[in-house]
C-alpha cells in the first residue's frame, strides 16, 4: 500500500453504500481500515458515514487521505488530553461540518 492511499472499500462497505437510503445503513457498525501515518501502518475503525466524510474532506483540501489523517493525528497529540485517533477524526469532521 502506498503512503497516499488507504485500502480499497471492502465488499461490506460497498454493500452499505449501495443501500445508503435504508435507515439501517446510518447505523452500520464501524469498519476497520488501514492507514499509513509517518511511514507506520495503523488501523482505524469508523462508521461508513465518517469514512465518506473523511474522503470528501481530503478531496476538498487537495491532500491524500493519509496526509489528512496524519494532520488530524498531529493536532490530536498536541492536545492536553488527546482522544483516540478515531474519536479525533470524528470530532475534526464535526467541527469542519459546523464551519468552525
Secondary structure, DSSP 8 states (H G I E B T S, - for coil): --TT------HHHHHHHHTTTSHHHHT---EEEEEEETTEEEEEEE-HHHHHHHHHHHHHHTS-HHHHHHHHHHHHHTSTT---HHHHHHHHHHHHHTT-
